[in-house]
């Protein structure tokens, strides 16, 4: 079994472990908000003439973090971008989360 594993392991590199697994930004933000009792104050989305506008505001420890995306991406992609930017903003304020 060890010989088989050594021959297969290089094909699987890099191995994904719980420590190296990156969460989807939407899930990561939702879990962080639940864990730390942050409030999602506003979340609005609209799509007109092929342009998506997605805005979100999160209150964390009395500070409001907000980001607005405006572009041609679909709603799900826009939400991912907005959540990623808000996570980056939270990380700047709190250091590493």
Backbone as XML, in Angstrom:
<?xml version="1.0"?>
<chain id="A" units="angstrom">
  <residue number="1" name="UNK">
    <atom name="N" x="0.829" y="-1.182" z="0.000"/>
    <atom name="CA" x="0.000" y="0.000" z="0.000"/>
    <atom name="C" x="0.886" y="1.263" z="0.000"/>
  </residue>
  <residue number="2" name="UNK">
    <atom name="N" x="1.968" y="1.223" z="0.734"/>
    <atom name="CA" x="2.885" y="2.367" z="0.788"/>
    <atom name="C" x="3.503" y="2.651" z="-0.580"/>
  </residue>
  <residue number="3" name="UNK">
    <atom name="N" x="3.828" y="1.612" z="-1.323"/>
    <atom name="CA" x="4.415" y="1.772" z="-2.650"/>
    <atom name="C" x="3.400" y="2.422" z="-3.596"/>
  </residue>
  <residue number="4" name="UNK">
    <atom name="N" x="2.161" y="2.004" z="-3.505"/>
    <atom name="CA" x="1.107" y="2.588" z="-4.342"/>
    <atom name="C" x="0.925" y="4.058" z="-3.982"/>
  </residue>
  <residue number="5" name="UNK">
    <atom name="N" x="0.886" y="4.371" z="-2.702"/>
    <atom name="CA" x="0.712" y="5.750" z="-2.261"/>
    <atom name="C" x="1.860" y="6.632" z="-2.753"/>
  </residue>
  <residue number="6" name="UNK">
    <atom name="N" x="3.076" y="6.148" z="-2.683"/>
    <atom name="CA" x="4.227" y="6.933" z="-3.134"/>
    <atom name="C" x="4.188" y="7.175" z="-4.640"/>
  </residue>
  <residue number="7" name="UNK">
    <atom name="N" x="3.607" y="6.269" z="-5.384"/>
    <atom name="CA" x="3.513" y="6.481" z="-6.827"/>
    <atom name="C" x="2.354" y="7.416" z="-7.189"/>
  </residue>
  <residue number="8" name="UNK">
    <atom name="N" x="1.313" y="7.431" z="-6.381"/>
    <atom name="CA" x="0.145" y="8.273" z="-6.666"/>
    <atom name="C" x="0.299" y="9.677" z="-6.085"/>
  </residue>
  <residue number="9" name="UNK">
    <atom name="N" x="0.983" y="9.796" z="-4.976"/>
    <atom name="CA" x="1.106" y="11.086" z="-4.292"/>
    <atom name="C" x="1.597" y="12.215" z="-5.192"/>
  </residue>
  <residue number="10" name="UNK">
    <atom name="N" x="2.627" y="12.033" z="-6.016"/>
    <atom name="CA" x="3.063" y="13.135" z="-6.883"/>
    <atom name="C" x="1.965" y="13.632" z="-7.838"/>
  </residue>
  <residue number="11" name="UNK">
    <atom name="N" x="1.055" y="12.759" z="-8.188"/>
    <atom name="CA" x="-0.048" y="13.168" z="-9.062"/>
    <atom name="C" x="-1.054" y="14.041" z="-8.324"/>
  </residue>
  <residue number="12" name="UNK">
    <atom name="N" x="-1.113" y="13.885" z="-7.013"/>
    <atom name="CA" x="-2.084" y="14.612" z="-6.207"/>
    <atom name="C" x="-1.541" y="15.907" z="-5.613"/>
  </residue>
  <residue number="13" name="UNK">
    <atom name="N" x="-0.262" y="16.143" z="-5.764"/>
    <atom name="CA" x="0.356" y="17.329" z="-5.168"/>
    <atom name="C" x="-0.195" y="18.593" z="-5.802"/>
  </residue>
  <residue number="14" name="UNK">
    <atom name="N" x="-0.364" y="19.661" z="-5.100"/>
    <atom name="CA" x="-0.267" y="19.734" z="-3.655"/>
    <atom name="C" x="-1.514" y="19.134" z="-3.017"/>
  </residue>
  <residue number="15" name="UNK">
    <atom name="N" x="-1.324" y="18.416" z="-1.943"/>
    <atom name="CA" x="-2.431" y="17.794" z="-1.237"/>
    <atom name="C" x="-3.252" y="18.853" z="-0.508"/>
  </residue>
  <residue number="16" name="UNK">
    <atom name="N" x="-4.558" y="18.697" z="-0.586"/>
    <atom name="CA" x="-5.447" y="19.627" z="0.089"/>
    <atom name="C" x="-5.717" y="19.085" z="1.488"/>
  </residue>
  <residue number="17" name="UNK">
    <atom name="N" x="-5.472" y="19.925" z="2.459"/>
    <atom name="CA" x="-5.744" y="19.575" z="3.843"/>
    <atom name="C" x="-6.688" y="20.629" z="4.417"/>
  </residue>
  <residue number="18" name="UNK">
    <atom name="N" x="-7.272" y="20.392" z="5.574"/>
    <atom name="CA" x="-8.130" y="21.430" z="6.167"/>
    <atom name="C" x="-7.398" y="22.757" z="6.369"/>
  </residue>
  <residue number="19" name="UNK">
    <atom name="N" x="-6.098" y="22.706" z="6.583"/>
    <atom name="CA" x="-5.329" y="23.931" z="6.785"/>
    <atom name="C" x="-5.094" y="24.694" z="5.483"/>
  </residue>
  <residue number="20" name="UNK">
    <atom name="N" x="-4.977" y="23.983" z="4.379"/>
    <atom name="CA" x="-4.689" y="24.635" z="3.099"/>
    <atom name="C" x="-5.937" y="24.903" z="2.258"/>
  </residue>
  <residue number="21" name="UNK">
    <atom name="N" x="-7.065" y="24.373" z="2.676"/>
    <atom name="CA" x="-8.306" y="24.545" z="1.933"/>
    <atom name="C" x="-8.795" y="25.986" z="2.047"/>
  </residue>
  <residue number="22" name="UNK">
    <atom name="N" x="-9.044" y="26.616" z="0.923"/>
    <atom name="CA" x="-9.557" y="27.983" z="0.918"/>
    <atom name="C" x="-11.066" y="27.939" z="0.740"/>
  </residue>
  <residue number="23" name="UNK">
    <atom name="N" x="-11.769" y="28.649" z="1.619"/>
    <atom name="CA" x="-13.217" y="28.714" z="1.540"/>
    <atom name="C" x="-13.653" y="29.689" z="0.457"/>
  </residue>
  <residue number="24" name="UNK">
    <atom name="N" x="-14.843" y="29.477" z="-0.052"/>
    <atom name="CA" x="-15.445" y="30.420" z="-0.985"/>
    <atom name="C" x="-15.679" y="31.720" z="-0.218"/>
  </residue>
  <residue number="25" name="UNK">
    <atom name="N" x="-15.377" y="32.882" z="-0.796"/>
    <atom name="CA" x="-15.496" y="34.152" z="-0.070"/>
    <atom name="C" x="-16.885" y="34.404" z="0.527"/>
  </residue>
  <residue number="26" name="UNK">
    <atom name="N" x="-17.946" y="33.992" z="-0.164"/>
    <atom name="CA" x="-19.301" y="34.198" z="0.362"/>
    <atom name="C" x="-19.486" y="33.373" z="1.637"/>
  </residue>
  <residue number="27" name="UNK">
    <atom name="N" x="-19.074" y="32.141" z="1.592"/>
    <atom name="CA" x="-19.199" y="31.269" z="2.765"/>
    <atom name="C" x="-18.313" y="31.774" z="3.905"/>
  </residue>
  <residue number="28" name="UNK">
    <atom name="N" x="-17.089" y="32.173" z="3.569"/>
    <atom name="CA" x="-16.165" y="32.652" z="4.593"/>
    <atom name="C" x="-16.718" y="33.889" z="5.293"/>
  </residue>
  <residue number="29" name="UNK">
    <atom name="N" x="-17.276" y="34.835" z="4.532"/>
    <atom name="CA" x="-17.845" y="36.041" z="5.133"/>
    <atom name="C" x="-19.058" y="35.704" z="5.986"/>
  </residue>
  <residue number="30" name="UNK">
    <atom name="N" x="-19.936" y="34.837" z="5.489"/>
    <atom name="CA" x="-21.117" y="34.452" z="6.269"/>
    <atom name="C" x="-20.724" y="33.782" z="7.587"/>
  </residue>
  <residue number="31" name="UNK">
    <atom name="N" x="-19.759" y="32.883" z="7.531"/>
    <atom name="CA" x="-19.321" y="32.197" z="8.747"/>
    <atom name="C" x="-18.661" y="33.170" z="9.720"/>
  </residue>
  <residue number="32" name="UNK">
    <atom name="N" x="-17.875" y="34.110" z="9.194"/>
    <atom name="CA" x="-17.226" y="35.099" z="10.040"/>
    <atom name="C" x="-18.263" y="35.995" z="10.720"/>
  </residue>
  <residue number="33" name="UNK">
    <atom name="N" x="-19.271" y="36.417" z="9.964"/>
    <atom name="CA" x="-20.329" y="37.264" z="10.533"/>
    <atom name="C" x="-21.087" y="36.527" z="11.628"/>
  </residue>
  <residue number="34" name="UNK">
    <atom name="N" x="-21.364" y="35.253" z="11.429"/>
    <atom name="CA" x="-22.062" y="34.466" z="12.449"/>
    <atom name="C" x="-21.179" y="34.264" z="13.675"/>
  </residue>
  <residue number="35" name="UNK">
    <atom name="N" x="-19.925" y="33.950" z="13.444"/>
    <atom name="CA" x="-19.001" y="33.649" z="14.540"/>
    <atom name="C" x="-18.739" y="34.873" z="15.419"/>
  </residue>
  <residue number="36" name="UNK">
    <atom name="N" x="-18.584" y="36.041" z="14.791"/>
    <atom name="CA" x="-18.214" y="37.251" z="15.527"/>
    <atom name="C" x="-19.383" y="38.216" z="15.733"/>
  </residue>
  <residue number="37" name="UNK">
    <atom name="N" x="-20.588" y="37.799" z="15.387"/>
    <atom name="CA" x="-21.801" y="38.615" z="15.545"/>
    <atom name="C" x="-21.720" y="39.931" z="14.780"/>
  </residue>
  <residue number="38" name="UNK">
    <atom name="N" x="-21.150" y="39.878" z="13.577"/>
    <atom name="CA" x="-21.148" y="41.042" z="12.693"/>
    <atom name="C" x="-22.501" y="41.095" z="11.989"/>
  </residue>
  <residue number="39" name="UNK">
    <atom name="N" x="-22.926" y="42.301" z="11.634"/>
    <atom name="CA" x="-24.219" y="42.478" z="10.979"/>
    <atom name="C" x="-24.045" y="42.853" z="9.515"/>
  </residue>
  <residue number="40" name="UNK">
    <atom name="N" x="-24.744" y="42.143" z="8.655"/>
    <atom name="CA" x="-24.815" y="42.556" z="7.254"/>
    <atom name="C" x="-25.957" y="43.562" z="7.197"/>
  </residue>
  <residue number="41" name="UNK">
    <atom name="N" x="-25.590" y="44.842" z="7.089"/>
    <atom name="CA" x="-26.569" y="45.930" z="7.162"/>
    <atom name="C" x="-27.364" y="46.037" z="5.876"/>
  </residue>
  <residue number="42" name="UNK">
    <atom name="N" x="-26.651" y="46.029" z="4.765"/>
    <atom name="CA" x="-27.310" y="46.238" z="3.480"/>
    <atom name="C" x="-26.687" y="45.324" z="2.444"/>
  </residue>
  <residue number="43" name="UNK">
    <atom name="N" x="-27.558" y="44.765" z="1.628"/>
    <atom name="CA" x="-27.121" y="43.944" z="0.507"/>
    <atom name="C" x="-28.107" y="44.190" z="-0.622"/>
  </residue>
  <residue number="44" name="UNK">
    <atom name="N" x="-27.654" y="44.887" z="-1.650"/>
    <atom name="CA" x="-28.540" y="45.198" z="-2.768"/>
    <atom name="C" x="-27.903" y="44.736" z="-4.071"/>
  </residue>
  <residue number="45" name="UNK">
    <atom name="N" x="-28.768" y="44.293" z="-4.969"/>
    <atom name="CA" x="-28.299" y="43.849" z="-6.276"/>
    <atom name="C" x="-29.306" y="44.300" z="-7.326"/>
  </residue>
  <residue number="46" name="UNK">
    <atom name="N" x="-28.784" y="44.756" z="-8.441"/>
    <atom name="CA" x="-29.643" y="45.109" z="-9.574"/>
    <atom name="C" x="-28.876" y="44.814" z="-10.859"/>
  </residue>
  <residue number="47" name="UNK">
    <atom name="N" x="-29.619" y="44.533" z="-11.895"/>
    <atom name="CA" x="-29.010" y="44.250" z="-13.196"/>
    <atom name="C" x="-29.853" y="44.932" z="-14.263"/>
  </residue>
  <residue number="48" name="UNK">
    <atom name="N" x="-29.237" y="45.879" z="-14.958"/>
    <atom name="CA" x="-29.917" y="46.576" z="-16.046"/>
    <atom name="C" x="-28.958" y="46.724" z="-17.217"/>
  </residue>
  <residue number="49" name="UNK">
    <atom name="N" x="-29.461" y="46.462" z="-18.392"/>
    <atom name="CA" x="-28.685" y="46.590" z="-19.630"/>
    <atom name="C" x="-27.357" y="45.831" z="-19.582"/>
  </residue>
  <residue number="50" name="UNK">
    <atom name="N" x="-27.378" y="44.658" z="-18.944"/>
    <atom name="CA" x="-26.177" y="43.826" z="-18.889"/>
    <atom name="C" x="-25.147" y="44.253" z="-17.859"/>
  </residue>
  <residue number="51" name="UNK">
    <atom name="N" x="-25.489" y="45.248" z="-17.035"/>
    <atom name="CA" x="-24.575" y="45.727" z="-15.995"/>
    <atom name="C" x="-25.134" y="45.335" z="-14.632"/>
  </residue>
  <residue number="52" name="UNK">
    <atom name="N" x="-24.313" y="44.670" z="-13.847"/>
    <atom name="CA" x="-24.705" y="44.247" z="-12.507"/>
    <atom name="C" x="-24.117" y="45.204" z="-11.481"/>
  </residue>
  <residue number="53" name="UNK">
    <atom name="N" x="-24.974" y="45.653" z="-10.564"/>
    <atom name="CA" x="-24.538" y="46.465" z="-9.427"/>
    <atom name="C" x="-24.813" y="45.647" z="-8.173"/>
  </residue>
  <residue number="54" name="UNK">
    <atom name="N" x="-23.790" y="45.444" z="-7.387"/>
    <atom name="CA" x="-23.938" y="44.676" z="-6.146"/>
    <atom name="C" x="-23.256" y="45.457" z="-5.037"/>
  </residue>
  <residue number="55" name="UNK">
    <atom name="N" x="-24.014" y="45.779" z="-4.000"/>
    <atom name="CA" x="-23.477" y="46.562" z="-2.890"/>
    <atom name="C" x="-23.768" y="45.833" z="-1.581"/>
  </residue>
  <residue number="56" name="UNK">
    <atom name="N" x="-22.763" y="45.833" z="-0.702"/>
    <atom name="CA" x="-22.927" y="45.206" z="0.599"/>
    <atom name="C" x="-22.235" y="46.055" z="1.651"/>
  </residue>
  <residue number="57" name="UNK">
    <atom name="N" x="-22.874" y="46.125" z="2.827"/>
    <atom name="CA" x="-22.293" y="46.798" z="3.975"/>
    <atom name="C" x="-22.328" y="45.847" z="5.155"/>
  </residue>
  <residue number="58" name="UNK">
    <atom name="N" x="-21.212" y="45.776" z="5.869"/>
    <atom name="CA" x="-21.108" y="44.910" z="7.042"/>
    <atom name="C" x="-20.616" y="45.767" z="8.206"/>
  </residue>
  <residue number="59" name="UNK">
    <atom name="N" x="-21.326" y="45.682" z="9.328"/>
    <atom name="CA" x="-20.881" y="46.376" z="10.536"/>
    <atom name="C" x="-20.111" y="45.392" z="11.399"/>
  </residue>
  <residue number="60" name="UNK">
    <atom name="N" x="-18.867" y="45.742" z="11.692"/>
    <atom name="CA" x="-17.999" y="44.887" z="12.497"/>
    <atom name="C" x="-17.345" y="45.734" z="13.581"/>
  </residue>
  <residue number="61" name="UNK">
    <atom name="N" x="-17.696" y="45.462" z="14.816"/>
    <atom name="CA" x="-17.118" y="46.181" z="15.959"/>
    <atom name="C" x="-17.285" y="47.694" z="15.825"/>
  </residue>
  <residue number="62" name="UNK">
    <atom name="N" x="-18.458" y="48.125" z="15.381"/>
    <atom name="CA" x="-18.750" y="49.546" z="15.260"/>
    <atom name="C" x="-18.231" y="50.213" z="14.002"/>
  </residue>
  <residue number="63" name="UNK">
    <atom name="N" x="-17.537" y="49.477" z="13.165"/>
    <atom name="CA" x="-16.995" y="50.024" z="11.914"/>
    <atom name="C" x="-17.776" y="49.422" z="10.748"/>
  </residue>
  <residue number="64" name="UNK">
    <atom name="N" x="-18.151" y="50.260" z="9.803"/>
    <atom name="CA" x="-18.887" y="49.775" z="8.638"/>
    <atom name="C" x="-17.912" y="49.552" z="7.491"/>
  </residue>
  <residue number="65" name="UNK">
    <atom name="N" x="-17.927" y="48.342" z="6.979"/>
    <atom name="CA" x="-17.110" y="47.965" z="5.827"/>
    <atom name="C" x="-18.071" y="47.808" z="4.656"/>
  </residue>
  <residue number="66" name="UNK">
    <atom name="N" x="-17.789" y="48.486" z="3.570"/>
    <atom name="CA" x="-18.689" y="48.414" z="2.422"/>
    <atom name="C" x="-17.900" y="48.326" z="1.127"/>
  </residue>
  <residue number="67" name="UNK">
    <atom name="N" x="-18.571" y="47.761" z="0.142"/>
    <atom name="CA" x="-17.980" y="47.673" z="-1.186"/>
    <atom name="C" x="-19.111" y="47.584" z="-2.192"/>
  </residue>
  <residue number="68" name="UNK">
    <atom name="N" x="-18.906" y="48.229" z="-3.326"/>
    <atom name="CA" x="-19.893" y="48.162" z="-4.403"/>
    <atom name="C" x="-19.195" y="47.737" z="-5.684"/>
  </residue>
  <residue number="69" name="UNK">
    <atom name="N" x="-19.752" y="46.729" z="-6.327"/>
    <atom name="CA" x="-19.243" y="46.244" z="-7.599"/>
    <atom name="C" x="-20.197" y="46.698" z="-8.690"/>
  </residue>
  <residue number="70" name="UNK">
    <atom name="N" x="-19.632" y="47.148" z="-9.780"/>
    <atom name="CA" x="-20.425" y="47.523" z="-10.943"/>
    <atom name="C" x="-19.681" y="47.003" z="-12.165"/>
  </residue>
  <residue number="71" name="UNK">
    <atom name="N" x="-20.287" y="46.040" z="-12.874"/>
    <atom name="CA" x="-19.629" y="45.473" z="-14.039"/>
    <atom name="C" x="-20.518" y="44.504" z="-14.769"/>
  </residue>
  <residue number="72" name="UNK">
    <atom name="N" x="-19.928" y="43.796" z="-15.697"/>
    <atom name="CA" x="-20.708" y="42.919" z="-16.564"/>
    <atom name="C" x="-20.853" y="41.494" z="-16.026"/>
  </residue>
  <residue number="73" name="UNK">
    <atom name="N" x="-20.299" y="41.212" z="-14.867"/>
    <atom name="CA" x="-20.384" y="39.861" z="-14.313"/>
    <atom name="C" x="-21.806" y="39.522" z="-13.877"/>
  </residue>
  <residue number="74" name="UNK">
    <atom name="N" x="-22.057" y="38.234" z="-13.745"/>
    <atom name="CA" x="-23.345" y="37.781" z="-13.240"/>
    <atom name="C" x="-23.438" y="38.032" z="-11.747"/>
  </residue>
  <residue number="75" name="UNK">
    <atom name="N" x="-24.648" y="37.882" z="-11.204"/>
    <atom name="CA" x="-24.898" y="38.171" z="-9.794"/>
    <atom name="C" x="-23.979" y="37.372" z="-8.870"/>
  </residue>
  <residue number="76" name="UNK">
    <atom name="N" x="-23.833" y="36.078" z="-9.105"/>
    <atom name="CA" x="-23.020" y="35.238" z="-8.234"/>
    <atom name="C" x="-21.553" y="35.668" z="-8.236"/>
  </residue>
  <residue number="77" name="UNK">
    <atom name="N" x="-21.038" y="36.011" z="-9.396"/>
    <atom name="CA" x="-19.653" y="36.470" z="-9.492"/>
    <atom name="C" x="-19.492" y="37.822" z="-8.814"/>
  </residue>
  <residue number="78" name="UNK">
    <atom name="N" x="-20.466" y="38.697" z="-8.994"/>
    <atom name="CA" x="-20.420" y="40.014" z="-8.358"/>
    <atom name="C" x="-20.431" y="39.868" z="-6.840"/>
  </residue>
  <residue number="79" name="UNK">
    <atom name="N" x="-21.271" y="38.972" z="-6.334"/>
    <atom name="CA" x="-21.347" y="38.746" z="-4.887"/>
    <atom name="C" x="-20.015" y="38.210" z="-4.355"/>
  </residue>
  <residue number="80" name="UNK">
    <atom name="N" x="-19.396" y="37.321" z="-5.094"/>
    <atom name="CA" x="-18.100" y="36.763" z="-4.695"/>
    <atom name="C" x="-17.050" y="37.871" z="-4.613"/>
  </residue>
  <residue number="81" name="UNK">
    <atom name="N" x="-17.029" y="38.756" z="-5.589"/>
    <atom name="CA" x="-16.061" y="39.859" z="-5.617"/>
    <atom name="C" x="-16.287" y="40.792" z="-4.436"/>
  </residue>
  <residue number="82" name="UNK">
    <atom name="N" x="-17.538" y="41.139" z="-4.179"/>
    <atom name="CA" x="-17.870" y="42.042" z="-3.075"/>
    <atom name="C" x="-17.477" y="41.422" z="-1.736"/>
  </residue>
  <residue number="83" name="UNK">
    <atom name="N" x="-17.814" y="40.157" z="-1.532"/>
    <atom name="CA" x="-17.468" y="39.482" z="-0.275"/>
    <atom name="C" x="-15.961" y="39.408" z="-0.084"/>
  </residue>
  <residue number="84" name="UNK">
    <atom name="N" x="-15.242" y="39.151" z="-1.153"/>
    <atom name="CA" x="-13.782" y="39.069" z="-1.079"/>
    <atom name="C" x="-13.190" y="40.420" z="-0.676"/>
  </residue>
  <residue number="85" name="UNK">
    <atom name="N" x="-13.698" y="41.503" z="-1.228"/>
    <atom name="CA" x="-13.201" y="42.837" z="-0.897"/>
    <atom name="C" x="-13.537" y="43.211" z="0.548"/>
  </residue>
  <residue number="86" name="UNK">
    <atom name="N" x="-14.717" y="42.851" z="1.019"/>
    <atom name="CA" x="-15.079" y="43.141" z="2.408"/>
    <atom name="C" x="-14.212" y="42.318" z="3.359"/>
  </residue>
  <residue number="87" name="UNK">
    <atom name="N" x="-13.939" y="41.075" z="3.022"/>
    <atom name="CA" x="-13.027" y="40.260" z="3.831"/>
    <atom name="C" x="-11.649" y="40.894" z="3.893"/>
  </residue>
  <residue number="88" name="UNK">
    <atom name="N" x="-11.158" y="41.386" z="2.770"/>
    <atom name="CA" x="-9.855" y="42.072" z="2.748"/>
    <atom name="C" x="-9.878" y="43.318" z="3.644"/>
  </residue>
  <residue number="89" name="UNK">
    <atom name="N" x="-10.984" y="44.051" z="3.614"/>
    <atom name="CA" x="-11.120" y="45.229" z="4.460"/>
    <atom name="C" x="-11.121" y="44.846" z="5.940"/>
  </residue>
  <residue number="90" name="UNK">
    <atom name="N" x="-11.817" y="43.773" z="6.273"/>
    <atom name="CA" x="-11.848" y="43.295" z="7.659"/>
    <atom name="C" x="-10.461" y="42.840" z="8.104"/>
  </residue>
  <residue number="91" name="UNK">
    <atom name="N" x="-9.730" y="42.189" z="7.195"/>
    <atom name="CA" x="-8.391" y="41.714" z="7.537"/>
    <atom name="C" x="-7.427" y="42.864" z="7.772"/>
  </residue>
  <residue number="92" name="UNK">
    <atom name="N" x="-7.584" y="43.961" z="7.023"/>
    <atom name="CA" x="-6.725" y="45.128" z="7.219"/>
    <atom name="C" x="-6.936" y="45.736" z="8.603"/>
  </residue>
  <residue number="93" name="UNK">
    <atom name="N" x="-8.191" y="45.794" z="9.036"/>
    <atom name="CA" x="-8.516" y="46.399" z="10.324"/>
    <atom name="C" x="-8.118" y="45.495" z="11.485"/>
  </residue>
  <residue number="94" name="UNK">
    <atom name="N" x="-8.401" y="44.199" z="11.363"/>
    <atom name="CA" x="-8.177" y="43.273" z="12.466"/>
    <atom name="C" x="-6.876" y="42.489" z="12.361"/>
  </residue>
  <residue number="95" name="UNK">
    <atom name="N" x="-6.093" y="42.724" z="11.347"/>
    <atom name="CA" x="-4.930" y="41.876" z="11.131"/>
    <atom name="C" x="-5.406" y="40.618" z="10.448"/>
  </residue>
  <residue number="96" name="UNK">
    <atom name="N" x="-4.897" y="39.482" z="10.802"/>
    <atom name="CA" x="-5.373" y="38.238" z="10.185"/>
    <atom name="C" x="-6.605" y="37.761" z="10.927"/>
  </residue>
  <residue number="97" name="UNK">
    <atom name="N" x="-7.548" y="37.216" z="10.178"/>
    <atom name="CA" x="-8.778" y="36.699" z="10.793"/>
    <atom name="C" x="-8.555" y="35.279" z="11.093"/>
  </residue>
</chain>
